[in-house]
Amino acid sequence: MMMTFLQVALGGAIGAMLRFGSGLAMLRLAGPGFPLGVLTVNIIGSFLMGLFSIFAFHRGMQHFSPFVMTGVLGGFTTFSAFSLEAFTLYERGQIGAAGLYVALSVILSLAGLALGVWLGRGVWA
């Protein structure tokens, strides 16, 4: 059990560093304003979660799930940051942008997960 906790911790550290780097990259590319960094990692992370879940199932590699899914992808994506960004937009009076951000985050993250599952099933079925 202790090894599983260590796998989650290591994966979480890796995922958090990837999220931080992605956020910096998006900030440099697009500038401040709309929270593209968090939106991007939530969509990509959801896609990878769907893809990995099917891959692990078909390859009998579920033992990597704590490291990859809970750790790396859990540290990479974050709805706590999403919530903060949405609320900040709302507090600034950017209610339309806040609503758009929430809708895009939820819809595109779910679509990313579904696409990952669909591709995973096509590749590893």
WOKATA-V205419 format. One record per run of one state. SS is the DSSP state (helix for helix, strand for strand, loop for the rest). FROM is the first residue (numbers start at 1). TO is the last residue. If there is no record, write none. Layout:
# WOKATA-V205419
SS & FROM & TO
SS & FROM & TO
This chain:
# WOKATA-V205419
loop & 1 & 1
helix & 2 & 30
loop & 31 & 35
helix & 36 & 59
loop & 60 & 61
helix & 62 & 76
loop & 77 & 78
helix & 79 & 91
loop & 92 & 94
helix & 95 & 124
loop & 125 & 125
